[in-house]
Amino acid sequence: MAEKLTVCICGGGNGAHAMAGLAAAHAQTESRVLTLFQDEAERWTKTMEKNDFIILQNLPDGSVREIKAKPSMVTKDASKAVPGANIIIFCVPAFAHQQYFNAILPYVEPDTAIIGLPGQPGFEFQCFDVLKEKARRCAILSYESLPWACRILEFGKKILGAKDSLVGSKITGKSNLKLDPAKTLQSMLGEHPVLKMANNYIEPYLMTKAIGLDEFGAACLSGVSDEVVATAKAISEQKPELNQSHVQHLLEWYRQDYRETVADPTSLLTAMRTNAAYNGLVHPMKDAGNGKWVPDFNYRYTSEDIPYGLVVTKGLAELAGVPTPYTDKVLTWCQEKLGKEYIVGSELKGKDLKESRAPQAYGYKSLDDLVALL
């Protein structure tokens, strides 16, 4: 008989619902949910008194698989959800990671796998900052996004469309796990997405993607991507143990990953404009009154992707000694819209830098400091 597995899922939104159900359906697995919002915990618990979770999983062959399962508990009390967990999975946006790290801190045990799903850039920095020496006795994994596009049909019932593949990274530290967390996660997710491992934990930071744009925006984005590639090259040359061989220009990524849906891959602008996968995606707006609407620049596409994305890659470029004029231009514009200050001129020394997950925010001053986490 397979050894019992205990999984704690942190979060209460779409991703957490899906992951909790898939984990509960996995053989010999106890699925627990830690959500720090009382109303979510009460609603989940009340729903589960009479019903299983139902997940309708869209399979590659076009069929739909129905999965019925329920987690063993949903609670906002970390002292109940965390002890004994072999795997702790963060299925919450990056801005909420800090409060969950704080909540699990007293109860994390050695040889636990902590997985960011998604982790987003800087996940490891924040993990080590909060958990400190406890983190070195754990395996830290981080994946670039959620495994699926998912939505709630009704509370407790979800539909999933799995992505083809997902890139992640792992820091094993001084841990001595009884299981392979990546293989275990793959078995819970099923055949898709196929989980792939980057060379090291820094590489996915430089593999982040974005969508948009008009001609000016596409030119800026292409310039930022050039700087990211240059940063990856510089890191690889200076620190071979942080090899960044999987990092590629954003245009090449579109040509590779969206080859079936991009009608014109000539340039980054044409690739983005003719990508059928983006049909129906719109910019978040807010009501300005008098029947007028304006862009909502405080939506997570900016408020989360800047401090937990672009500011992080800017920080890596600084440590690698790579100039970033395009990144600086974009950051300057974005921080003005957000009412924040991360960058001053071309330097990451703004008053709000500590709110980001740039390596500098955690006191990392060189590439040697990043290597020390391996």
Order of alpha helices (4+ residues) and beta strands (2+ residues): beta-alpha-beta-alpha-beta-beta-beta-alpha-beta-alpha-beta-alpha-alpha-beta-beta-beta-beta-alpha-beta-alpha-alpha-alpha-beta-beta-alpha-alpha-alpha-alpha
